[in-house]
Amino acid sequence: MDTGEEALSKLSGGHVLDVATGSGGFIQFLMDNLDDYKEFTGIDNNPRSLEAATQAHPQENVHFRQMDATQMDFPDRHFDTVCMANSLHHMADLPGALAEMKRVLKPGGNFIISEMYRDGQAETQLTHVALHHWWAAVDTAQGIIHFETFTRQQIIEIAEKLGLQQLRLYDLKDLELDPKDPELVQQLDSIIDRYIQRLENLDEATELRQRGEELRQRVHELGFHGATELLVLGKK
């Protein structure tokens, strides 16, 4: 059986669209793993994320645009590959975004989803899940669209509804790193601090602040590993 990385290494990306690209991390992952590619276009509705993505990817064949995923300014059948990574749970209208991705994908093109899930995780990975759900709660309290993560089966059901051909599933995880690496713990402390600072003047501040401090303690006592992601590959 291929791993997810091995499966990607057999794909020719062509012109790739990365939806909800954030700071462009998944673009780098595809650059490192696809057999080849011609060009990347990343879209996001957050201008600060796009600024970070542009700084991270100065290559001439990588472009970023601010755009609503449910109303893309691209013609039908325009891209050879479309993808979305760890953003299914950020979409207010997920069916609309996925329908747009399918619309702009050429027949026979690659449809890629990579999404962390909340069930079946190791204890150190559950630290990531718990943190992510807390981040979602803080964002939601501030009016930002951010839902809790899906289960693995829910992601599969979302993918199956797309009607893709040659649907393949791979679990991506890395438990090799030290879960209590001092640099990692310091980085997570900093992220927790930033989220706590955002709680000023919120009605839910006390409960959310306490939840954040409990998660900080969990990071220090149990450690952290990134949650396993489900990589979905299919053809239109």
N, C-alpha and C positions, 0 to 999 in steps of 0.2 A: 504494500500500500504506500502510495506517495504521501509525503507530508504536504501541508499547505504551501510551503515555500517551493517544494519540488514541482507541485502542480502549476504554480505561477511561472516557474522557470520555463515551462513549455508553452507559454502564451506570448503571442506578439501583441503588444498593447496598441500600436498605431497611435492615433490621436485620442488621448485619454481625458475624460471629464471626471474630476473629483468634486463631488457635491458635499457642501458643508465642510469645506477643506480645513477650516480652523487655521492653524499655523503651518499647515502643509506637511504634517508628519507622515500621513499615509502616502503622499506622493513620494517621499523619500523611500518608504518601505517598498513601493512598487518599482522605483528606480533600481533598488538593490536586488529585486527578485524576478522581475519580468525578463523574458528572453530578450526582448528588444522593445523599443517604443520610439515614436517620432516627436510627440509633443504632449505636454500636459496643460490643461486648463483647469484651474481651481476656482470654484465660486463659493461665496459665503455672504451672509447679510450683515456681518460684523466688520466694520472698517478697521478696527484695531487688530483683529485677527489677521486680516488681509495684509496689513502693514508688516506684521511679524512674518507672515508667509513669504512676502516679497523679499524681505531681508534674508530669510533662510534659503531662498532659491533665486539667485541672481542669473541663472542660466537663461540664454536667449530663447530656448524652446519651452520655457515654463511661464505661463501667464495667469494672472489672477483678476477676477472681476467681482464687484459687489452685485449680488443678484438674489432674488427670491427663488428658492428651489421649486416652488409650485408654479412659477410663471417664468420659465427660462426664455431668454432672448436668443434662442438658437433654432435653426430650421429642423424639420423632421429628418431623421436618419443621418445625422451629422457626424457622430462620433463612432470610433471603432470599439471603444471600451468606456463604460460608465461605472463609477464606484461611489460608495458611501461607507465611511468607517466611523464607528462609535458615535453615530449621530441619529440613529433611528429613534432613540428616546429623547431627542431634542426637537422633534418635528411636531408642530401643532397640527399639521395636516399631512401625516405620513403617507396615506394612499395617494394624495395629490402629488407629492414629491416623487414617489416611486413611479407613478404614471408618466410624469414628465421625463424621468430618466429613461424609461422605456421608449418614449416617443422620439427622443433625440438620438437613440442608439440605432446603428445600422442593422439590418437583418443579418444574423449570424455573428453579431458583435458580442463581446464579453460583458456580462453583468456581474459585478463583484460587490459583495457586502461583507464587511467585517465588523462584528459587534460583540462587545463583552456581554456576558450573561451572569445572572445572580445565583443560580443554583449549581450544585455539584462542585463547589470550590473547596480548596484546602483552607485551613484556618487562617493562614497568612494571607490568602487571597480574599477571604471574607473581610479582612481589614479594608481592602480596596473597595469592595462592594459597599460596606457600611459607610466609608468616607464618601463614596460617590453619591449615595442616597442622601447623605447629609448636605453635600454640596447642592444637590437638586432641591432640597428643602429650603436652603438659604436663597437660592436663585428664585424659587417660586414665591417666597415671601416678598421678594423685591420685584415681582411681576415679570420675571424672565422665564421663558418656556424651557422647562427642564423636568422631565419625568424620571421616575425610578427605572432601573434597567429591566429588560425583559428576562424571562426564563429562556433556556436553550430551545425548548419546544415551541415557544411563541415566535422566536426568530425563524425557526424552520417553517412554521405555518405562514408567516409573512412572505417568506421566499417562495413557498409553493403556490401562493395566490398570484404570483407574477406570471405563471404559465411559461417558465423558461424551459429550454431544452438542455439535456445533459447536466442536470443539477447535481453538484457535488458538494459535500460538506467536510470541513476539516477543523479540528480544534487546535488553536494556537496558544501555547502556554510556555512559560519559562520559569522554572522553579530553582534554577541553578544559582542565582545570585544570593548573597547573604541578606536575609530578610531584615536584619538589624544593622546593616551597614551604616556607620555614623553619618556619612554624607547624605544618604537617603533619608535617614531619620531627621536630620537637620532641614532638609528640603521640605519634608512633609510638615514639620513644625512651622516652617515659614508659610506654607499654604494654609494651614489651619489658622494661623494668626491673621492672615489676610481676610479669611472668611469671617472670623470673629469680629474684625474691625468693621465689616460691612453690616453688622447687626445693630448698630446704633439706631435708636429711634424706631425700632420695629416692635410691634406688639408681641411677637413670638420670641423676642431676643433672649429672655432668660432661659427658656427651655432649649433653644437652639445653641446657646452658648454652653450650657451644661453638657449637651450632647457632643459638642465639639471637643470639650475637655476630656470627656470619657473616651473619645476616639483617639485623642492624643496619648492617653495612658495606654490604650490598646496597641498603638504603634510602638511605644517604648517597650511594652512587656511581651507582646506576641510577634511583632514585626510585620512586614508588608511584602507581598508579592502581587504583581499585576494579575488581575482576574483573567481567566481563560476567555479567549474570544472565539466565536464561531465564524469561520471564513466560508462564505457561500460563493461558489462559482457556477455560472450558468451561461447559456447562449440564447439570444433572442431568436 
